[in-house]
Amino acid sequence: MGNRGLQRLADAGRAAGGLVTKRKGVFGLGEVAEMILSGLLCQVCGTYMDDFAEPGYPRTCEDCADEK
């Protein structure tokens, strides 16, 4: 995830009212990588996918797909 992706993830977290967190704290880098590989997060920018599904493979969100 590049600087642009990290910024978008931080912006999304602030818009949601805080950090991207789980019950016992902030997600670690390994957990974020797993969520990207499972398809829950966009593989380009790291934001949550609109459908919140985990198909088991990396996906790209509509915004990143439109930029190509």
N, C-alpha and C positions, 0 to 999 in steps of 0.2 A: 504494500500500500504506500503510495507516494505522499508527498506533502499535501497535495490537493485532496487526496482521499482522507488523510488524517484531519484536515480542516473541515471537510464536509461531515465527517463523523462527529467531530467536536460540535459543529453547528447543530447537527441533528440532536445531539445529547442535550445541548442548552435549550433547544426548542421544546424538547420533551420534559424539561424541568430539572435537569441535572445530568450527571455523568451516566454513561452506559454502565449499569451495575447489575450485579446479581445479589442474591440474598446475603452472602458473607463478604461482599466487597466488590472491587472493580475487576472486570474481566482481565485475565492475563493474556499475554501475546499468543500463547499456545491455544488458549480457548477461542480467541478471535480467529486464528488460523483454521481451527476445526469448523467454526461456523461458516467461514468462507468456503471451505472444501465441501461442506454439506449443502451449500446453496442458500443458507439463511441470510448471509450478507453478500452484497455485490463484490465480485472479485476485483473490480477496478477501484471503487471509491470506499467500500466498506460499510455502506449504509444498509439498513434492513431492506429486504425485498418486499414489495407491496403486498404479496400474498402470505408472507411469513411461513411459507412451506419449506421443507428441507428434502428436496428430491434426491440428494446423495451425490450431486456433482456441482462444480462451481458454475455460477451464473453471473450475468451482467445486467444491471438495472436499466430501465428505459432511458434515463437521462444519459448514462454513459454510452449506451448503444446509439443514441441519437447524435452524440458528439463525433462518432467515427465517420 
